[in-house]
Amino acid sequence: MGLVARVVEEAGIATITVSTGRDITALVRPPRALFVNHPMGNTFGHPGDAATQGEILRAALDLAVTATQPGVLVDLPRQWDAPFVYFAGDATPEALARQLKK
């Protein structure tokens, strides 16, 4: 989605991505991103948890107003309520070098 966000931004439309994969988001560098430390597939919280969903949505919309530079990645200070493990693997030095040139 970060790559799509770049294209949409080029058309003059502001975007915010909400991510559960911080490492991937940092490599793609979308225009504005909010990281939520939740398991993939649960970006906005548990089904039916309107309070958490609203909190995350408000944080994303706030980022649209407060982000002062492109490529900003903000960590939302909230944790999932149960242990989970996410490991995307190690990024190769070549992939990191390519992303840092962008």
C-alpha positions as CSV (number, residue, x, y, z in Angstrom):
1,M,0.0,0.0,0.0
2,G,2.9,2.4,0.6
3,L,3.8,2.3,-3.1
4,V,0.1,3.0,-4.0
5,A,0.1,5.9,-1.6
6,R,3.1,7.4,-3.4
7,V,1.2,7.4,-6.7
8,V,-2.0,8.8,-5.1
9,E,0.1,11.6,-3.5
10,E,1.6,12.4,-6.9
11,A,-2.0,13.1,-8.0
12,G,-2.3,15.6,-5.2
13,I,-4.3,13.5,-2.7
14,A,-2.9,13.2,0.8
15,T,-2.6,9.6,2.1
16,I,-2.1,7.9,5.4
17,T,-1.2,4.2,5.7
18,V,-1.8,2.3,8.9
19,S,0.7,-0.5,9.2
20,T,1.3,-3.5,11.4
21,G,4.6,-4.3,9.6
22,R,7.0,-1.5,10.8
23,D,10.1,-3.0,9.1
24,I,8.3,-3.2,5.7
25,T,6.8,0.3,6.1
26,A,10.2,1.8,6.9
27,L,11.7,0.2,3.8
28,V,8.8,1.3,1.5
29,R,8.7,4.8,3.0
30,P,5.1,5.8,2.2
31,P,4.3,9.6,2.5
32,R,2.8,9.3,6.0
33,A,2.4,6.1,8.0
34,L,1.1,5.1,11.4
35,F,2.5,1.9,12.9
36,V,0.2,0.0,15.2
37,N,1.8,-2.9,17.1
38,H,-1.0,-5.4,16.4
39,P,-0.9,-8.8,14.6
40,M,-1.3,-8.5,10.8
41,G,-5.0,-8.6,9.9
42,N,-5.9,-6.8,13.1
43,T,-4.7,-3.3,12.2
44,F,-7.6,-1.5,13.9
45,G,-8.1,-4.0,16.8
46,H,-10.5,-6.7,17.6
47,P,-13.7,-7.1,15.6
48,G,-16.4,-5.1,17.3
49,D,-14.0,-3.0,19.4
50,A,-15.3,0.4,18.3
51,A,-13.4,2.3,21.0
52,T,-10.0,1.0,19.8
53,Q,-11.0,1.3,16.1
54,G,-12.0,4.9,16.7
55,E,-8.8,5.7,18.6
56,I,-6.6,4.4,15.7
57,L,-8.7,6.1,13.1
58,R,-8.4,9.4,15.0
59,A,-4.7,9.0,15.3
60,A,-4.4,8.4,11.6
61,L,-6.5,11.4,10.7
62,D,-4.5,13.5,13.2
63,L,-1.3,12.5,11.4
64,A,-2.8,13.8,8.1
65,V,-2.9,17.2,9.8
66,T,0.3,17.2,11.9
67,A,2.8,15.5,9.6
68,T,5.3,18.2,8.6
69,Q,7.5,16.3,6.2
70,P,7.2,13.4,3.8
71,G,8.1,9.9,4.8
72,V,7.1,10.3,8.4
73,L,6.5,7.1,10.3
74,V,4.7,7.4,13.7
75,D,4.5,4.7,16.3
76,L,1.1,4.6,18.0
77,P,1.9,3.9,21.7
78,R,-0.5,1.0,22.2
79,Q,0.0,-2.8,22.5
80,W,-2.0,-5.8,21.6
81,D,-3.6,-7.5,24.6
82,A,-2.1,-10.9,24.0
83,P,1.5,-12.0,23.1
84,F,2.2,-12.5,19.4
85,V,5.3,-12.9,17.3
86,Y,6.0,-11.3,13.9
87,F,9.2,-12.0,12.0
88,A,9.5,-10.9,8.4
89,G,13.0,-12.2,8.1
90,D,16.2,-10.1,7.8
91,A,16.4,-7.5,5.1
92,T,19.4,-8.0,2.8
93,P,22.1,-5.3,2.7
94,E,21.3,-4.7,-1.0
95,A,17.6,-4.1,-0.3
96,L,18.4,-1.7,2.5
97,A,20.9,0.3,0.4
98,R,18.3,0.6,-2.4
99,Q,15.7,2.0,0.0
100,L,18.1,4.4,1.6
101,K,18.8,6.0,-1.8
102,K,15.1,6.9,-2.3
